[in-house]
Amino acid sequence: MKERTLCGRRVAVIGAGRSGIAAAELLLHHGALVLLSEKGPLDPAVMERLRSAGADIETGGHSDAVFESELAVVSPGIPPSAPLIQELEARRVPIVSEIELASWFCRARIAAITGTDGKTTTSTLVERMCDADGRERGHRSYGVGNIGIPFASMAERMEAEDIAVVELSSYQLERCLDFRPEAALITNITPDHLDRYGGDIMRYAEAKYRITRNLGHAGTLVYNADDPILREHFGRGGFAFAVVPFSTAGPVGGEPDGSVHLQDGWVVAGGERLIHVDEFHKGSFRGNHNDSNALAALALARALRLDMAAALRALREFPGVEHRQEFVARRMGSDWINDSKATNLNAMRQALESVPGRIVLIAGGRDKGNDYSSIAPLVGSKADLVVAMGESRRKVAEAFSALVPVVEAETLEEAVREAAGGAGEGRTVLFSPGCASFDLFRDFEERGRRFKELVGGLEP
């Protein structure tokens, strides 16, 4: 069911978050008969706006009316195992994501980015590179998707020469059917969201691989050859699309397009030195993980045929992204770092490895099936104190208490007070939760902003 057949069709939009509301508005614009179904409350002003545009709205739960639809656009937060989804499938109602829907109306070139860690930083950097290229060539770029701006809210603003940089979670990719990027990137695959995938990291990886579903002969995949799961899957070759690896460990052989890699501190592509790492290590954008993000972005820029001088200029000017190892302030002799985006243990590991010196670590939140034994030795070697906070504080404390002193805190406010007690000259207070934020906050951004407010209120 594409644009030409939506007019007069019954479409259920299930979930009224930002992407659901954007999907409903796009559907209404194209004449669909929209039912917006939300299990929780909905802002009255939003309800009035959508009803005025012709939508039917139900809150407080999902009625049987959703099963009478001819198409369902489903929030990525609703898992495939949910009874609602299973009933839709049993009734053979097509189910798509907001990303899939938006792609039906997007005329622009699409660069798609997924992965466990680094995708927002890389997406932001790629968008900056596209902006720099656009200033030379006259096109616009749009960062949309999981980065926070619904694709559906922007799709129809784009012209054919524009570039949509679409950040994608595994949840969003699960319901992408015909979504066709020109070039795609997978940053890495590490344990995350395993509660949704039955504890099986390969099921999680398969959801990420859906980004390549429609690449075809004209498409290009950029992948991280330092990641063992990705290297095993894509390193064997034989794909219809072009495959370009990147690596911080040196050249990657066996690929017809070569690799983008680090060698003696230089980014090398196609045998040419492009830039030295010292030219873009600035602010919070440093460390091996950000070297990897830079390589990924440059490889994708080459796949999109961007002007390389413009792309390198954007890289040199890139300061990093909020909530990702972000320097907040110096208080009580310690640097305070906001890494609220660290919602899994791999992101916490990257932060621990990147921050020099001794650390006071604030960790915890809503656990996603974390195995803390994998990171315990690193915590023991780097941290002088762990402040275990939130819903998972007891599990965090049990994991690390044999290696380092641990105190528990129920709230972030309490955690910051405890960390301040352990701060001092030569230490860094690192807020890198390794868990989701949903026990105490709406999202990691709200959590990170609150952390910065609390740090701002401390004595200098």
N, C-alpha and C positions, 0 to 999 in steps of 0.2 A: 504494500500500500504506500504509494509515493504521493507527491504533491498533487498530481492531477486527480487523485481519487479521494482526497481527504474531505472535500466539500460535502457536507451532509452526512458524513460518517460519524458513528457514535464512538467516541474515544474516551477511555477512562485514564485520567492522570492520577496515579496512586502515590501519595506523599506530596505535601505542600511546602517543602523547603524551597530554597532559592531556585534550584533547577526545575522543580515541579511547577512552580509558578511561571517561570519563563517558558516551559514547554506548553502550559495551558494557554498562555498569551499568543504564542506562535500558532498553535492549533486554531484558536479562535479567529486569528487574522486570516486563516485559510479556509474558514467556513465549516470547520468541524463542530460537531455537537459534543461539547466537552462536559464531562463529569469530573470535578476535582474532589478526590476522596482523601481525607486526612484523619488519622486516628486521634490526633490531639486537637488543641484549639488552633484558631487561625486569626490573625490580626483583622479586626473589623474593617479597617480601611482597605486592606487587600481584598477581603470578601466583597465589599461594595464595588470595588473597581472591576473585579472579574465578573460579578453578577451583571453589572451594567453592560459588560461586553458580551454577555450571553451565556456564561457558564452556569451550570448547576453545581452546587457545592454541598458536600456533607462533611461534618466534623464529628469527632467522638467515636469514630469507628468506620468500618467499610461495610456497606450494605450489599445485598444481592444484585443491586443495579450495576455494580462493576462487572459482573459476569455476563451482562447483556451487551457489552461493548464489542466493537469489531476490531479494536486495537487497544492495548494497554501500554502506557508509558509509566515505567515503574521506578521509584526512587532506588538509587544504588544501595541504600542502607537496608533494604528488604532482601533477606537471603533467599536463594532458590528453594530452601527447605521449608519456607513459611507456608502454612496451609493455604493462604490466599493465592500464592503463586502456583502451588500445586493444583488448586481448583481451576485457575485460569488455564493452565496447561491441559488439564483433563477436558476442558470445554473447547480446546483448540483455539483459544484467543491468542493472536500474535502478541508477543511481549517484546518491547524495545526499551532502550535507555534514552534519556534526554539527548545524549551525545549522538546516537543513531538518528533520532528524529531531526536534530539540527543539521546533520550532514546532508539530509535530503534537500535542504534549502540553501546550502552554502556553495557559492560560485568560486570562492577563493581557493588557492593552493593550500593544502593541509600538511603541516608537519606535526606528527603525533609522538608524544613522549610518555613512557611509563617506566616502571621499575619500583623497587622497594624504597630506596633512599636516593636522594639527590634530584628527584624529578622536578620539584618546584624550583630549586636553584638553577638547574639546567634549563628548564622552560623559560624562566625569567631572563637568563643570559641569552638564550636563542632569540627571544623576542627583541632584546636590545640589539642583537646583531642584525635582525631583520629590519628594525627601525633605522639603524645606521645605513643599511643597504638601500632602504626605501627613500632616504633623504637624497641619495645619489640618483635613484632610478624612478622615483615618483610613485611608489606603491606604499600602502599602509600595512601594518601588522597588528594582530590582535592576540593577546594571551587569554585563553579561555579554558573552561573545563574544570578539572579538579583544583586548579590554582585559585578558584574562588568566584570567577565570573562565568555564569552559565553560557554555554555555547549557543543555546537557543535564543538568548537575549541579544546576540550580536550577529548571528549567521546572515541575516538578510541585509546587514549594513555593508557587507563585504563585496568588493568587485573582483572580477576574474584575476586581475594582476596582484591582488592583495595576498597576504599570507596569514593563515590561522595557525597559531601555535597552540595545540590542544594537549593539555596535560590530562592523563588518564589513569584512574585507579583500576585495579583488577575488577572491582565491583562494577564499574561503568563498562568495562570491556566485555563482561559476561553477556550483556544484552546488545552488543553491537553485531549487526548482521551484514550490512552492505557498506558500512563505514570504510572509506578508501582514502588513506593518506598518500601523498606523493612520496614522502620519506618518513621513516619511523625510527625510534630510538628506544632501546631498553637499557636502563642504567645499571641494574644489578638485580639479583634475586636472593634475598635472605629471609629467614623465618619472620613472618608477620601475618596477622589475620588468620592464623592457622585454626582458630576456633571455627571459622567459616568453612574451612576446607578439610574438615575432619582430621586435623593434625598432619596432613600430607602436604609437604612442601611442593611436591611435583604437581599436585592438583592446582595449587596456587600458581606455580610457574605456567601451567597450561592456560590459565586465565590470562596471564600477561602475554603469552604468545599469540593470543587472538588479535593483537595489534598488527600482525602480519597477514591476517586472513585474506585480505583483498589487495595486497601490494601488487601482485602481478609482475609481468616482465619489465614494466617501466618503473617500478618502485625500487627503493633502496632501504635496507635495514642497517642501522648502526647499532652495534652491540658491544658490551664490555667483555673483552677477552680475558680480563683478570678474574672474572667471576666463573667459578668452576662449572656451575649449572649451565650458564649461557655458553661457555666455551664448548662443553660437551654437546649441546644441542645444535648450535649454529656453526661450530667450527668444522663440522664434517662436510659442509658444502652440499651441493645438489639442489639448491632452492631456485625457484623460478625468478626471484628478485635478486638484485645485487646485494651482497653482504659485505659490510665494511666494519672491521673490528677496531677498537681502540684499547690502548694499554699504557699504564704508567711504568711497566716493567721492560719496555723495549719493543723492537719490531715484532710483528706477528706475521709469520709466513703462511703461504698457501692460499692467499686470497687474491683474486685477480685485480681488485681495486687497491690492493695494498692496505696498510693500516695507518692510523693516526696514533702516534706514540711519543713517549718521552725518551730522550737519549742524551745523556750528559747535561741534563737540565734544560734541553731544548725540546719544544714541540716540533715533531717532524711529520710531514705528510707528503706522500708522493716523492720521497727522497729529498724534500726541500725543508730547511729549517725555517719555521714560521715565526716563533717568538720564544724568548727565554722565560722560565717561570718567574724570575725575579721581576719581570715587567708587569705581572698581574697579581702577585702576592701583595695584597693590601687589605686593610680593615680586617674583617672576619673571613675574607676569602683567601684562605691559605690552608695548608695541610694536604696530605695525599688524596683525601676524598675530593677536595676541591680541584686538585690537579686533574683528577679523573673527570669531574664535571666540565672542566675547561676543554679537555680532549673531546668529550662527547659532543659538546656544543660546536666545536670547530669541525668535527667530522660531519655533523648534521648540516652545518652551514655550507660545507663543500657539496654535500648531496643535494642541497637546494640551489646550488650554483650562485651563492651570494658573492658579492665582491669581497675578496679576502682582506683587503686593506681596511674596509669598513668593519668587517667582523673582528679583526684584531684590534681596531681602535675601541670597539665596544668592550672587548675583553679587558683591555688596559684600564678602562674607566669603571669597570664593574666593582661595586663595593661589597657584594654579598647580599643576602636576603634576611629580612627581619625574622627573629626567632630561630635562626640557625647559627649557633655558636656566635651570637651577637654580643659584642662588648656593651655592657650597660653603664657601668660606672666603677670608680675606685672608691671603696668604702672600707674604713677600719684597716687600711693597709693592704687590702685584698682587691683583686680584680673580680668583678661579678659578671658572669657570662649567662646569657639567656639562650638556652638550647631547647626551648619548649617543643619544637618540632620533632625532637627525638622521641618518637612514640613506639620505638622498638629497640631491642638490645643492640642491633648492629649500629644504629645511629648513636646510641650511647657509647659504644666502643670507639667509634670514630672520634667522638668528642674527647674521650679520655686520652686517646692516643695523640690528639692534636694539641691539647693544652699542656704547656710545659710546667714543671715544678710540682709542688704538693697541692692537693686538691681537697676541698670540702665538697662532697657530692650530695646534691638533693635529688632523690629519685623516688618514683612511685606514682601511682594513679590507678587506673583501671587496667588490670593485668589481662593480657591476651594470650595466656598460655606460655608465658616466658619460662625458659630454663636458665636460671641465673648462674648455674654452675659453669656455664660457658664463658662468663665474663668475670667471675669471682676472682681469679688470679690477677687480672688487670686492676680491678678495684682495690684489691689488697696491696698491690705494689704502688698505686698512685695516690690513694686517698688516706688522709689523716682522720677523717670523720665522714660518716654517711648519715644523712638525715632522711629517714624513710617516711614518706608521707602518703596520705590518702588511703584509698580503699585497700591497696596492696601492701600497706606498710609492714604488716606482720610477716608476710612472705619475703619481702625485701630484707627485713631485719634478720630473719632466719638464714637467709642466703649468705650474708656478709659478716655476721657478728663474730664468727670465729677468726676473721682476718683483720678486722678494723673496728674501732668503736662505732656503735650505731645508736642513734636516738630516734624515737618515733614521734611523728607529728600528725595530727588528724587533718589539719588544714594547711594551705600554703602559707598563710600568715604565720602560723606557729612554726612552720618549717623554716621560714626566713629568719625568725627570731633565734631558733636553735643554731642555724648556720652562722649567724652573726656572732654567736658566742664562741664558735670555733674558728672564726676568721682571724687573720693577723698578717703581719708582714711576710711576704714571700709565698703566701697561699693564694689560690684562686677558688672562689666559690662558683661551682659549676652546677647550674640547674639543667639537668639532662635526664628527664623522668624515665625514659625507657618504657613508658606505658601510655595508654590513651588518657585523654583528659576528662572523659565523660562522667567520672565519679563526682567531680566538683565544678566542672566548667562546660560550656557549650562546645568549645573546640580548643585546639592547641593555641590558637591566636589569642583568644580571651585569656587563657592561662598565662601565656607569655606576657601580655600587656599588664596583667595584674602583678606578675613577678616584678616587672620593671617599675611599677608604681611603688611597690613595697620597698624595693632597693633604693628608690629615689628618696624615700622617707627616712633612711638610715642616717646616722651621724657620719660626716665625712671621714 
